[in-house]
Amino acid sequence: MIKNKMSAQEQTKTTIVLDATEFDDFSLCPFRWHAIHELHLAPRDPNVVFERGGLLHDILEKYYLLRRDSGLPQQEIIEECVQHGRAKALDYTSVSVQETSDTLFQFREYARYYENEAWIPLFVEQPFFKQIYEDNELIIAAAGKPDLIFKYAGTNHVAVCDHKRMSRKTEYSMLRNQFMLYALAIGTDTVIANKVGFQKTVKIEERFQRQSFIYHPSLLEEFKQDFIFKAKQLVIHQQEKIYPRERTSCEKYSGCFLQKFCTTRPEAREFLIGGEYRIIDRAWDVSARLEETGGAKTNVIT
């Protein structure tokens, strides 16, 4: 997201706010960033995998809010979360009744498995806005909404947790943009990938695993410089209204959903809207949500 603002000296500065998804998309392909974040293109059909993960995230959000604020016994918290999950499942049109049942079952297993965890929730799904660079012409900020920010009982050590719904065993890289952005913006060295496995033939201790990443300040400084450089590149692309396609990325990750759009003649692409593609609102966009509140800096986590 790019906008202009007036400084105290009444000079216009360009402000760019990027979250991890935007940073990923731009790094993969400038046109992909433009299509998703400016044209708001999305596949015609809802992403089933995304919606399954969304339901689990809704339930875990409720769970950690209740653990933080309610003072209820664990079993009552679990039952409130199950009822919440049943209601939220109605929002996900591509999630079947059986998939909802599976999600609720795995949540119950998760809550019992980690009942005595030494995590004290601090912020749950709380958006942040963190300025990381400024010069005479440009302000660059990072935005995001971590699933959970917590501290370990008996310490002041703050960490970030990101919930991951797993259908198979996966090991994440500590170089993942999302994790490094969270660590940099929140000011912590610790990020946890909280894996909730849905494998039916795997033991519970293998389904529920937490992969920890500890970042040295020098690594986060490298990431910060990369982030600033990419943001400056994005400003140039938007000023010039040129978004080149990175064609070596078209086949990555099972193929980009924009391939049909990009291989159609430019003058015919508008006819793909409503058929191959749909226009979505910006409700999921963290940067947009911060801007629309009119008070992004009130949402800063420090």
C-alpha positions in Angstrom: 0.0 0.0 0.0 1.4 3.4 -1.0 0.0 6.8 -0.1 1.2 10.3 0.4 1.2 12.4 3.6 2.2 15.9 4.5 5.1 16.5 6.8 5.3 19.3 9.3 7.2 21.3 6.6 4.2 20.8 4.3 6.3 18.7 2.0 4.8 15.5 0.5 6.4 12.3 1.5 5.6 8.9 0.0 4.6 6.4 2.6 4.6 2.7 1.8 3.2 0.1 4.2 3.8 -3.6 3.4 2.7 -6.8 5.2 4.4 -10.2 4.7 1.9 -11.3 2.0 2.5 -8.2 -0.1 6.3 -8.6 0.4 6.1 -12.2 -0.7 3.9 -11.4 -3.8 6.1 -8.5 -4.9 9.3 -10.6 -4.4 7.8 -13.4 -6.5 6.5 -11.2 -9.3 5.7 -7.4 -9.5 2.7 -8.0 -11.7 1.3 -10.6 -9.2 1.5 -7.8 -6.5 -0.3 -5.4 -8.8 -3.0 -7.9 -9.7 -3.8 -9.0 -6.2 -3.2 -5.8 -4.2 -4.3 -3.1 -6.6 -6.7 -4.9 -9.0 -7.9 -7.2 -6.2 -8.1 -10.2 -8.5 -8.8 -13.6 -7.0 -9.6 -17.1 -8.4 -13.3 -17.6 -9.1 -13.7 -20.3 -6.6 -12.9 -20.0 -2.9 -9.6 -21.5 -1.8 -10.7 -24.6 0.1 -7.3 -25.0 1.9 -7.4 -21.3 3.0 -10.9 -21.6 4.3 -10.1 -24.8 6.3 -7.1 -23.0 7.9 -9.3 -19.9 8.5 -11.8 -21.9 10.6 -9.0 -23.3 12.8 -7.6 -19.8 13.2 -11.0 -18.5 14.3 -11.2 -21.2 16.9 -7.7 -20.7 18.2 -8.2 -16.9 18.3 -11.2 -17.5 20.6 -9.3 -20.0 22.7 -6.3 -17.7 23.5 -8.6 -14.7 24.1 -10.5 -16.8 26.7 -7.3 -18.1 28.2 -6.1 -14.5 28.6 -9.3 -12.8 29.7 -12.0 -15.2 31.0 -10.6 -16.9 34.1 -12.8 -19.9 33.1 -11.8 -23.5 33.8 -10.1 -25.2 30.8 -13.0 -27.5 30.0 -15.4 -24.5 29.8 -13.0 -22.7 27.6 -12.9 -25.7 25.2 -16.7 -26.0 25.0 -17.1 -22.2 24.4 -14.6 -22.5 21.5 -16.4 -25.5 20.0 -19.6 -23.6 20.0 -17.8 -20.6 18.4 -16.3 -22.9 15.8 -19.7 -24.4 14.8 -21.1 -20.8 14.3 -18.0 -19.6 12.4 -18.1 -22.7 10.1 -21.2 -21.2 8.5 -19.0 -18.4 7.0 -16.9 -20.9 5.1 -19.0 -22.1 2.1 -16.3 -24.6 0.9 -15.8 -26.3 4.2 -17.9 -29.5 4.5 -19.7 -30.7 7.6 -17.2 -33.5 7.9 -14.3 -31.0 7.7 -15.9 -28.9 10.4 -16.2 -31.9 12.6 -12.6 -32.9 12.0 -11.4 -29.3 12.9 -13.4 -29.3 16.1 -12.0 -32.8 17.0 -8.4 -31.7 16.4 -9.0 -28.5 18.4 -10.2 -30.5 21.4 -7.1 -32.7 21.1 -4.9 -29.7 20.8 -6.3 -27.9 23.8 -6.0 -31.0 26.0 -2.4 -31.7 24.8 -1.3 -28.2 25.6 -3.4 -27.6 28.6 -0.4 -26.9 30.9 1.6 -24.9 28.4 3.7 -22.1 30.0 2.4 -19.4 27.5 0.8 -16.3 28.8 -1.2 -14.6 25.9 -0.5 -10.9 25.5 -2.0 -10.0 22.1 -4.3 -12.1 20.0 -4.8 -11.3 16.3 -3.7 -7.7 17.1 -2.6 -5.7 14.0 0.7 -3.8 14.2 2.2 -0.9 12.3 6.0 -0.3 12.6 7.9 2.4 10.8 11.3 1.0 9.9 12.8 3.7 7.5 12.5 7.4 6.7 14.4 9.8 4.5 13.5 13.2 3.0 11.1 11.7 0.5 10.0 8.3 1.7 8.6 6.5 4.8 8.6 2.7 4.9 6.6 0.7 7.4 5.7 -2.9 8.1 2.3 -4.1 9.0 0.9 -7.4 10.1 -1.4 -9.3 12.4 0.3 -12.2 14.3 -1.9 -15.0 15.5 -0.5 -14.7 19.0 2.1 -12.7 20.9 2.9 -14.3 24.3 5.4 -14.4 27.0 6.7 -17.5 28.9 5.5 -17.8 32.4 8.0 -16.5 35.0 9.9 -14.5 32.4 9.6 -11.3 30.4 10.6 -13.0 27.2 8.1 -12.2 24.5 7.6 -14.4 21.4 5.4 -14.5 18.3 3.3 -17.6 17.4 1.9 -18.3 14.0 -0.7 -21.2 13.8 -0.3 -23.6 10.9 -2.9 -26.2 9.9 -1.0 -29.2 8.6 -2.1 -32.0 6.4 1.4 -33.5 6.1 4.7 -33.1 7.8 6.3 -29.8 6.9 9.5 -28.1 8.0 9.5 -24.3 7.6 12.6 -22.2 6.8 13.7 -19.6 9.3 14.2 -17.3 6.3 10.5 -17.1 5.7 9.5 -13.5 5.2 6.5 -13.7 7.5 8.5 -14.9 10.4 11.4 -12.5 10.0 9.0 -9.5 9.5 7.2 -10.4 12.8 10.5 -10.7 14.7 11.8 -7.4 13.3 8.5 -5.4 13.9 7.7 -6.9 17.3 11.2 -6.6 18.6 11.7 -10.2 19.5 14.2 -12.9 18.6 11.7 -15.8 18.9 9.0 -17.0 16.4 7.1 -20.2 16.8 5.4 -22.1 14.0 2.5 -23.8 15.9 1.7 -26.8 13.8 -1.7 -28.4 14.2 -1.7 -31.7 12.3 -4.7 -33.2 10.7 -3.1 -36.5 9.8 -5.4 -39.3 10.8 -2.8 -42.1 11.3 -0.2 -40.1 13.2 0.3 -40.1 17.0 -0.7 -37.0 18.8 2.8 -35.9 19.7 3.7 -36.0 16.0 0.5 -34.1 15.0 1.1 -31.2 17.4 4.6 -29.8 17.1 6.1 -26.4 17.5 9.0 -25.3 15.4 11.1 -22.5 17.0 13.2 -20.0 15.3 15.7 -17.8 17.1 17.0 -14.8 15.2 20.3 -13.1 15.7 20.1 -9.3 15.4 22.4 -9.4 12.4 20.0 -11.6 10.4 17.1 -9.3 11.2 19.2 -6.3 10.1 19.9 -8.1 6.7 16.2 -8.7 6.3 15.4 -5.1 7.2 17.7 -3.9 4.4 16.2 -6.3 1.9 12.7 -5.1 2.9 13.7 -1.5 2.5 15.3 -2.1 -0.9 12.2 -4.0 -2.2 9.9 -1.3 -0.9 11.9 1.3 -2.8 11.6 -0.8 -6.0 7.9 -1.0 -5.5 7.6 2.8 -5.3 9.4 3.0 -8.6 7.1 0.5 -10.2 4.0 2.3 -9.0 5.3 5.7 -10.1 6.1 4.4 -13.6 2.9 2.3 -13.7 5.0 -0.6 -14.9 4.7 -4.0 -13.3 6.9 -6.5 -15.1 6.1 -10.2 -15.0 8.6 -12.5 -13.4 7.9 -15.4 -15.8 10.3 -17.8 -14.1 7.8 -17.7 -11.2 4.7 -18.7 -13.2 5.1 -22.5 -12.5 6.1 -22.2 -8.8 3.9 -23.5 -6.0 1.7 -25.6 -8.3 1.4 -22.7 -10.8 0.3 -19.1 -10.4 -3.5 -18.6 -10.5 -2.9 -15.6 -12.8 -1.5 -17.6 -15.7 -4.9 -17.5 -17.6 -5.0 -13.7 -17.2 -1.4 -13.2 -18.3 -1.7 -15.5 -21.4 -4.9 -13.8 -22.6 -4.7 -10.8 -25.0 -4.7 -7.5 -23.0 -7.8 -6.2 -24.7 -9.7 -9.4 -23.8 -8.8 -9.7 -20.1 -11.8 -7.8 -18.8 -14.0 -10.6 -20.0 -12.3 -13.0 -17.7 -13.8 -11.2 -14.7 -16.8 -13.1 -13.4 -15.7 -16.2 -15.2 -12.1 -17.2 -14.4 -11.7 -14.5 -11.8 -13.6 -12.4 -9.3 -12.9 -9.1 -7.6 -12.6 -9.3 -3.8 -12.8 -6.6 -1.2 -9.8 -5.7 1.0 -11.2 -7.0 4.3 -8.2 -9.4 4.7 -5.6 -6.7 3.9 -3.9 -5.7 7.2 -2.4 -2.5 5.7 -5.8 -1.4 4.3 -7.5 -2.1 7.6 -5.0 0.0 9.5 -5.5 2.9 7.1 -9.3 2.6 7.2 -9.3 3.0 11.0 -7.8 6.4 10.5 -5.4 5.7 13.4 -2.8 3.1 12.5 -0.4 4.2 15.2 -3.0 3.4 17.9 -2.6 -0.2 16.8 1.1 -0.4 17.3 2.4 -3.3 19.4 5.6 -2.4 21.3 
